[in-house]
Structure formats: structure tokens, C-alpha cells
């Protein structure tokens, strides 16, 4: 029999449970953005509406989304014995080193 999440959480302090809940809410919100962007990408890639959705996000948030996607790709590539290196280049000429 495995360990139940509820049992582990019950042993944590109230402060730790609050921190876990905050982090879970943050990750859920991020995942919602990823799902929304993925769905937009699947059906409307390169349309004005898709670009508008991306440009409404702050640069820092876009960078974090890219970093999280890069981490997912790193895990896939790493599972195959490889290493992923990537730099994002934007139309305004700015770049973002996903490895940094």
C-alpha cells in the first residue's frame, strides 16, 4: 500500500500546509495558461489573436513559461541520453537563454 497525500500533508505544520497550498495554486494557474496557449497554438497558430495573448503577458512571465517548457523538453531529451541547449529569439531582436 502506498502513502496517501492527505496523510503526509496532515503531518505538516499549518505554515507548511499554507505554503504548499500557495504553490499548488500558482502551479495550477500556470498550467491554465499553458493549456490556453497550447489550445490556441493548436487551432490558431500565428494569428493576430494568438500573438496578442502572448504579448499581454509580462516579459518575466513569458520568460518563465519558456523556462518551464524548456525544462519539460530537457527531461524528454535527457531520458534519451541527450542534452538540450536553447536560446529564444524574438521579433524585436531580444533573446532569452533558456539554459540560463
N, C-alpha and C positions, 0 to 999 in steps of 0.2 A: 504494500500500500504506500502511496506517495504522500508527500507533505502537502497539506492544504494551505493555500494562500491566506485564508482567513485566520488559521491557527498561528501562522508566522506573524501576521500583522497584529494580532491580539497581544503578542509579547512585546511589541514596540511601545516606546513612550508616546504620550499624546503629541509631543512636539514632532517626533519622527513620523507618526502617522499623518500629521498635517503636512509635513514636507513631502511625503510620498504622494498624498492626495494632490498637492500643488503640482508636482512633477507629472503626475498622471494626466491632470487637466491640460498642462502645457503640451504634452506629447499628443494628446487627443486632438487639440486644436491644430497642431502642426500637421497631423495626419489628415485632418479635414481639408487643409489647404492642399496637401499633396494629392488627395483624391480628386478634389475640384480641378486642379491643374492637369492631372492625368486625363480626366474625362474631357476637359477642354482640348487637350492635346490630341486625344483620340479622334475627336469629331471636328475640331476647328483649327487645327494647327496652322500657324502663320496668318491667321485672320486678325483684323484690327481689334476685335473683342478680346482675343487671347492675349495679344500684346498689351492691351490696356489693363487687363487683370494683373499681368506681371509688373507693369510699371507703377501700379498703385502701391505695391509693396515697397517698404524701405530698402535701401541698398543693403543694410545689415541683415535684414530678414531674408532677402534674396540670396545673399551670400551663405546664410545658414541653411537654406533649402538646398543649395548646391552642395554644400559640405555634407549634408545628410545623405543626399543621393549618391555622392561620391563614395561615402562610407559603405553604402549598400553594394555598389559596384566593386569596391575593394574586397569585400567579403566574397563575392562571387568569383572574382579573378584569383584571389588568394586560395580559395578552395580548389582551384585548378592548378595551383602551384605558381601562379604569376604574380606580378606586381603592377598596380595601376598608378600611372602618373598623368595628371591632367591640369590644364590651365584653361579657364573660360575666358573668351574674348567677346566683348560686347560691341554693338554698332557704334557707340560713342568713342571707341578706341580704348576704353578701360579694360583691364584684365583682372582676373582673380585666380590666384594659385590655389587650386583645390587641395594641394598637398601641404599647404602652409598653415 
